[in-house]
Amino acid sequence: MQPETLSFFEKVYEVAKKIPYGRVTSYGAIAKYLGAGKSARIVGYAMNGSHGKDVPAHRVVNRKGLLTGKHHFEGTNLMQQLLESEGIEVVDHQIQNLEAVYWDPVKDL
C-alpha cells in the first residue's frame, strides 16, 4: 500500500512500530510527526484499536508519562508489565525518568 493511501490510523501504526525497544513516546508526538499536532486523542483511539496488528501500543503514553491507555490491555497491569520487561521503570502508573526513555519521532525519524 502506498503511503498516501494509508488511513490516519495505519500511519499511526507505522510510526508506533518504529518506537525502539525500551523507549516510549507520546500520543501528541506521533500526532505532531504526522502533521496533525492537535490530534493526540485520535492517536489514542488508534492505539486502542491496534490489538492484533503487531503494534507496540504499550510504548505510547501521555505527555507526562502516564499509562493512560492501560485499561485497553488485557489483565490489570499488562501495559506496565510489558514496559517493565523492556527495562522501563513504572511507579503509580507513570514512567520514571521519562526524559531518558522518551523517543521523539519528529527528531528520530
Stockholm file with secondary structure:
# STOCKHOLM 1.0

chainA/1-109         MQPETLSFFEKVYEVAKKIPYGRVTSYGAIAKYLGAGKSARIVGYAMNGSHGKDVPAHRVVNRKGLLTGKHHFEGTNLMQQLLESEGIEVVDHQIQNLEAVYWDPVKDL
#=GR chainA/1-109 SS CCGGGSCHHHHHHHHHTTSCTTCBEEHHHHHHHTTCTTCHHHHHHHHHTCTTTTCCGGGEECTTCBCTTGGGSSSSSHHHHHHHHTTCCEETTEESSHHHHBCCHHHHC
#=GC SS_cons         CCGGGSCHHHHHHHHHTTSCTTCBEEHHHHHHHTTCTTCHHHHHHHHHTCTTTTCCGGGEECTTCBCTTGGGSSSSSHHHHHHHHTTCCEETTEESSHHHHBCCHHHHC
//
